[in-house]
Amino acid sequence: MSSQQRSGIALVICAPSGAGKTTLIKRLIKEFPRFSFSVSCTTRKPRSNEEQDIDYDFITKKEFSWRRDAGYFAEWAEVHGHFYGTPLEATRALLSQGRDVLFDIDVQGASQLRRTIPGARLIFILPPSRRELERRLKERRTETPESLRQRLITAGTEMMQAYWFNTWIVNDDLERAWEELRAEYIAASLSPSLRPAFVNSLLEEWADDNA
Ligand code: 5GP
């Protein structure tokens, strides 16, 4: 076994909307080609810039229920009135091939994934304050006063779950948040659990010493 051979890391990134998750995820995938993005199934309609099987596997509610009942998903959740789920077997296959897999899923999904994919690294990206989160959401100019209010309430509910994540990254400065995410990923890739046989294969080179 080569010193660089290992199984893949499942990296789950959650954040309230406006915390900077999408920017950080794009950067991680660009810098580390070993990453695959986990393509979820969803019952929502594609947006104009989205492609089937690249952004999502867009399916009907009936198909979703069928797959869910057949145990197809590693996790699933209803978010903003639509269903979303992560395919279990496809994910396992990628990880065993040594691909790192990035999951952009909501908090309910993350709590299921930590059971179905043991060893998943769970990262929560936090805003520095409520005021700053509100400022960023307003800056996007995509929210009505009501949807802004709703997003802030949802952010509070999601952050109540932050305590069981492995890592918190406070995004008050994008460059620093990026450095922290990068460091977290590199640290995760050094875990002995990703290459349990490596030390044994190394020790075979020492076997003659004890003969
Ligand atoms: P959007 O519809 O804007 O792409 O995603 C809406 C929300 O659904 C985001 O918070 C995203 O993280 C979450 N989401 C996307 N795919 C999945 C999934 O497979 N499982 C879960 N639990 N949430 C997902």
Boltz pocket constraint, residues with backbone or C-beta under 6 A from the ligand:
constraints:
  - pocket:
      binder: B
      contacts: [[A, 13], [A, 15], [A, 40], [A, 41], [A, 44], [A, 75], [A, 76], [A, 77], [A, 79], [A, 84], [A, 85], [A, 86], [A, 104], [A, 105], [A, 106], [A, 107], [A, 108], [A, 109], [A, 110]]
      max_distance: 6.0
